[in-house]
Amino acid sequence: MIYRVDLHVHTTASQDARASLLELVRAARRAGIDAIAITDHNVCTPVPLELHGVLLIPGCEISTLGGQVLGVFLERPIDLTALCRNGLPTADEAVLAIHRCGGLAILSQPFLKEDANPALFPLRPDAVETVNARAAALSQSANKQALLWATEHSRPRTGGSNAHCALEVGNAYTELSCPRLSRPLLKEALDLGRCRPVFVRSATQLDCGYSELEFAKRRGSVRQILKCTAMLGLCQLADLSLNQKRRQKVKAEKRSMGQSLKKEASAARKRVKKERNEKGRAKRSGKN
């Protein structure tokens, strides 16, 4: 069986997220997602085994010196206080902490930042997130670079929405192949590389803008709140511009397809006419 699993989802336990666990589960059901991993920023949010028919996977997203590392299928919470005692841990320290808690480590959106340094990435993560719906909205090359890195290092590839609100759930996900839907079997499938990332759509600039605003509200910075509120208008304009470009691209593709079909139809008519003429000549030759 192939199961759809969104391995990168945030609840309101993340300071920049706006959806409760229940809202995320309802969104997952609407999107046809079988399971979601709750990967809040630097916190292991406790989750039940399932909710309304959606399997829930315990996880977290750890900030490291080498970028973000997702811990999924955790059997117990990571001691993040100890891990971050001396500031941000290295990526390898985060991977080790995840493994000690029974989880798998996924290098998340590694090239989202332009100054990303592959030398600081973990030496051997269990997988690499090569499809991140938010990264697709914020960078034209982040997912492509992640795919190249995963290929060069022979690492399994995953996909995740990086949802910070309910509407984003399922924008990207991972197909996992296993006999039935359960945490141990999904974990085994990921560990063995029986997985495939799937991209549905990128997040909108407005969704990303609202995350920045939510973070500013939690921090209580009036100046930052005003700045983020003003930025929402620009985000909306960026989304409108992108949608217009997409519509123009679709129209161009349809026009190109129509022209191709016309050429094929014209060529077919010419072939039929040629065949008829040849048959006519053959008949006339036979009579003579």
Secondary structure, DSSP 8 states (H G I E B T S, - for coil): -EEEEEEEE--TTSTT----HHHHHHHHHHHT-SEEEE--BT------SEETTEEEEEEEEEEETTEEEEEES-SS---HHHHTTTSS--HHHHHHHHHHTT-EEEEESTTSSTT--GGGS-SS-SEEEEEEHHHHHH-SSHHHHHHHHHHHTT--EEEE--BSSGGGTTSEEEEEE-SS--HHHHHHHHHTT-EEEEE-----HHHHHHHHHHHHHHHT-HHHHHHHHHHHHHHHHHHHHHHHHHHHHHHHHHHHHHHHHHHHHHHHHHHHHHHHHHHHHHHHHHH-
